[in-house]
Amino acid sequence: MKNLTVVAAALIGAAATVAFAQTTPSSEGSTPAIATPDTQNPAAPVEGANSFTEAQAKERIEAAGYADVTGLKLDDKGVWQATAMKDGKSVSVALDYQGNVTAQ
């Protein structure tokens, strides 16, 4: 009976430890925890390790409504930079590692 009490106490203690280990999301974070393709980070373009290939970057920029994407280059901050046309105007555009496309 004593062993059963010790085991029960250990299980309750382990469960309580797991509950305390959970964290509360920070309202200060700028990187979304989940993919949010219909929203854009207000701090975009965000610096960081970019895994988009050149072809993927061009495709993302075109999908955002830009045409004639030229001069596409990955800068030292991990942001794809290019020149493109939108609404009949030539603009500088950027694509960050989060997928945010911004005109500069």
FINUPA-187148 format. One line per 10 residues: for each residue x, y, z of N, C-alpha, C. Coordinates in Angstrom, 2 decimals. Layout:
FINUPA-187148
X,Y,Z,X,Y,Z,X,Y,Z | ...
***
This chain:
FINUPA-187148
0.83,-1.18,0.00,0.00,0.00,0.00,0.87,1.25,0.00 | 1.97,1.18,0.77,2.88,2.33,0.84,3.50,2.60,-0.53 | 3.87,1.54,-1.26,4.45,1.70,-2.59,3.46,2.34,-3.55 | 2.20,1.97,-3.46,1.16,2.53,-4.31,1.00,4.03,-4.05 | 1.07,4.44,-2.81,0.98,5.86,-2.45,2.15,6.64,-3.02 | 3.34,6.07,-2.96,4.55,6.73,-3.49,4.43,6.88,-5.01 | 3.99,5.84,-5.69,3.83,5.88,-7.14,2.78,6.92,-7.53 | 1.66,6.95,-6.82,0.61,7.92,-7.12,1.11,9.35,-6.91 | 1.86,9.57,-5.86,2.41,10.90,-5.58,3.39,11.31,-6.68 | 4.19,10.37,-7.16,5.16,10.65,-8.22,4.44,11.02,-9.52
3.38,10.32,-9.86,2.62,10.62,-11.07,1.96,11.99,-11.00 | 1.41,12.32,-9.86,0.77,13.63,-9.68,1.81,14.73,-9.79 | 2.98,14.51,-9.20,4.06,15.49,-9.28,4.54,15.68,-10.70 | 4.65,14.61,-11.48,5.07,14.70,-12.88,4.05,15.46,-13.71 | 2.78,15.21,-13.48,1.73,15.90,-14.22,1.74,17.40,-13.92 | 1.98,17.74,-12.67,2.03,19.15,-12.28,3.22,19.84,-12.92 | 4.36,19.15,-13.02,5.56,19.72,-13.64,5.32,20.03,-15.11 | 4.66,19.13,-15.82,4.36,19.35,-17.23,3.45,20.55,-17.40 | 2.47,20.70,-16.54,1.55,21.83,-16.62,2.27,23.15,-16.43 | 3.23,23.20,-15.51,3.97,24.43,-15.26,4.97,24.73,-16.38
5.37,23.73,-17.15,6.37,23.92,-18.21,5.78,24.59,-19.44 | 4.47,24.62,-19.58,3.86,25.27,-20.73,4.11,26.76,-20.68 | 4.26,27.35,-21.86,4.55,28.78,-21.92,3.35,29.54,-22.48 | 3.31,30.80,-22.16,2.28,31.68,-22.67,2.84,32.43,-23.87 | 2.11,32.52,-25.00,2.62,33.24,-26.16,2.90,34.69,-25.83 | 3.95,35.21,-26.40,4.32,36.60,-26.18,3.63,37.50,-27.20 | 3.13,38.62,-26.76,2.52,39.56,-27.69,3.58,40.40,-28.39 | 4.84,40.26,-27.98,5.92,41.04,-28.56,6.57,40.35,-29.75 | 6.32,39.07,-29.98,6.98,38.33,-31.05,6.59,38.84,-32.43 | 7.57,38.88,-33.33,7.28,39.34,-34.68,7.24,38.19,-35.67
7.61,36.99,-35.27,7.58,35.84,-36.15,6.35,35.01,-35.80 | 5.45,34.80,-36.77,4.24,34.04,-36.45,4.57,32.59,-36.14 | 3.82,32.02,-35.22,4.04,30.63,-34.83,3.46,29.67,-35.85 | 2.49,30.12,-36.62,1.87,29.28,-37.64,1.86,30.04,-38.95 | 1.72,29.31,-40.04,1.66,29.95,-41.35,0.39,30.77,-41.47 | 0.54,32.00,-41.90,-0.60,32.89,-42.08,-0.47,33.53,-43.47 | -0.80,32.77,-44.53,-0.55,33.26,-45.88,-1.36,34.49,-46.28 | -2.46,34.77,-45.61,-3.29,35.92,-45.97,-2.94,37.18,-45.20 | -1.95,37.12,-44.35,-1.54,38.29,-43.59,-0.07,38.58,-43.84 | 0.33,39.80,-43.55,1.72,40.18,-43.74,2.26,40.77,-42.46
3.47,40.41,-42.14,4.14,40.93,-40.96,4.35,42.43,-41.16 | 3.88,43.28,-40.25,4.03,44.72,-40.41,5.49,45.18,-40.39 | 6.39,44.34,-39.90,7.81,44.68,-39.87,8.55,44.22,-41.13 | 7.82,43.72,-42.13,8.42,43.17,-43.35,9.13,44.27,-44.14 | 10.21,43.94,-44.82,10.82,42.62,-44.91,11.65,42.30,-43.67 | 11.52,41.06,-43.21,12.19,40.61,-42.01,13.50,39.91,-42.38 | 14.59,40.29,-41.73,15.88,39.66,-41.98,15.86,38.24,-41.43 | 16.55,37.33,-42.11,16.66,35.97,-41.62,17.09,35.02,-42.71 | 17.40,33.80,-42.33,17.85,32.78,-43.28,16.72,32.45,-44.25 | 16.92,32.75,-45.51,15.89,32.59,-46.53,16.10,31.28,-47.28
15.09,30.44,-47.33,15.21,29.15,-48.00,14.54,29.14,-49.38 | 13.97,30.26,-49.81,13.36,30.32,-51.14,14.45,30.27,-52.21 | 14.23,29.47,-53.25,15.13,29.49,-54.40,14.79,30.72,-55.22 | 15.63,31.04,-56.18,15.37,32.20,-57.04,14.04,32.04,-57.78 | 13.79,30.84,-58.30,12.53,30.59,-59.02,11.32,30.74,-58.10 | 11.43,30.24,-56.87,10.33,30.37,-55.91,10.11,31.82,-55.52 | 11.19,32.57,-55.36,11.08,33.98,-55.00,10.35,34.75,-56.11 | 10.74,34.50,-57.35,10.08,35.17,-58.48,8.60,34.81,-58.53 | 8.30,33.54,-58.32,6.91,33.08,-58.33,6.09,33.76,-57.24 | 6.64,33.89,-56.05,5.94,34.55,-54.93,5.68,36.02,-55.24
6.68,36.69,-55.80,6.53,38.11,-56.13,5.45,38.29,-57.19 | 5.47,37.44,-58.21,4.44,37.50,-59.26,3.06,37.19,-58.70 | 2.97,36.24,-57.79,1.68,35.89,-57.17,1.13,37.05,-56.34 | 2.01,37.95,-55.90,1.58,39.11,-55.13,1.11,40.25,-56.03 | 1.09,40.02,-57.35,0.54,41.02,-58.27,1.58,41.82,-59.04 | 2.83,41.42,-59.00,3.88,42.12,-59.71,4.22,41.38,-61.00 | 4.65,42.12,-62.03,5.01,41.53,-63.32,6.42,41.98,-63.70 | 6.97,41.33,-64.70,8.29,41.69,-65.23,9.34,41.80,-64.11 | 9.45,40.78,-63.30,10.41,40.76,-62.20,11.82,40.62,-62.79 | 12.70,41.59,-62.50,14.06,41.56,-63.00,15.06,41.88,-61.89
16.31,41.50,-62.12,17.38,41.82,-61.17,17.22,41.16,-59.82 | 16.65,39.98,-59.79,16.37,39.30,-58.52,17.68,38.82,-57.89 | 17.95,39.31,-56.68,19.18,38.96,-55.96,18.88,38.79,-54.47 | 19.56,37.82,-53.85,19.44,37.60,-52.42,20.49,38.46,-51.73 | 20.06,39.38,-50.87,21.02,40.27,-50.20,21.64,39.61,-48.97 | 22.56,40.32,-48.33,23.29,39.77,-47.18,22.44,39.64,-45.93 | 21.21,40.14,-45.96,20.30,40.03,-44.81,19.28,38.91,-45.00 | 19.39,38.17,-46.13,18.48,37.07,-46.39,17.17,37.49,-47.03 | 17.16,38.67,-47.68,15.95,39.19,-48.31,16.18,39.23,-49.82 | 15.25,38.64,-50.58,15.31,38.73,-52.03,14.90,40.14,-52.45
15.69,40.77,-53.31,15.42,42.12,-53.81,15.28,42.05,-55.33 | 14.36,42.84,-55.89,14.17,42.86,-57.34,13.49,44.16,-57.74 | 13.38,44.34,-59.05,12.59,45.43,-59.63,11.45,44.76,-60.38 | 10.26,45.33,-60.28,9.09,44.74,-60.94,8.11,45.84,-61.32 | 7.12,45.46,-62.10,6.07,46.40,-62.53,4.77,46.09,-61.80 | 4.10,47.18,-61.38,2.77,47.04,-60.79,2.00,48.32,-61.07 | 0.80,48.17,-61.60,-0.05,49.32,-61.94,0.67,50.27,-62.89 | 1.46,49.72,-63.81,2.14,50.53,-64.82,3.37,51.26,-64.30 | 3.79,50.98,-63.08,4.95,51.65,-62.50,6.04,50.64,-62.14 | 7.28,51.04,-62.29,8.41,50.22,-61.88,8.67,50.47,-60.39
8.74,49.39,-59.61,8.97,49.51,-58.17,10.03,48.51,-57.72 | 10.69,48.83,-56.63,11.59,47.88,-55.99,10.75,47.03,-55.06 | 10.97,45.72,-55.11,10.21,44.80,-54.25,11.18,43.93,-53.46 | 10.69,43.42,-52.34,11.48,42.54,-51.49,10.63,41.36,-51.05 | 11.27,40.22,-50.90,10.63,39.01,-50.38,11.49,38.48,-49.24 | 10.91,38.40,-48.04,11.68,37.91,-46.89,11.44,36.42,-46.69 | 12.13,35.85,-45.69,12.05,34.41,-45.44,10.66,33.96,-44.99 | 9.83,34.89,-44.51,8.47,34.55,-44.09,7.50,34.54,-45.26 | 7.95,34.98,-46.43,7.09,35.02,-47.60,6.41,36.37,-47.79 | 6.77,37.37,-47.00,6.19,38.72,-47.14,6.79,39.39,-48.37
5.92,39.90,-49.24,6.35,40.67,-50.41,6.00,42.12,-50.14 | 7.00,43.00,-50.24,6.77,44.42,-49.96,7.39,45.27,-51.06 | 6.73,46.40,-51.36,7.29,47.38,-52.27,8.12,48.34,-51.44 | 9.23,48.76,-52.01,10.13,49.62,-51.25,10.23,50.99,-51.86
***
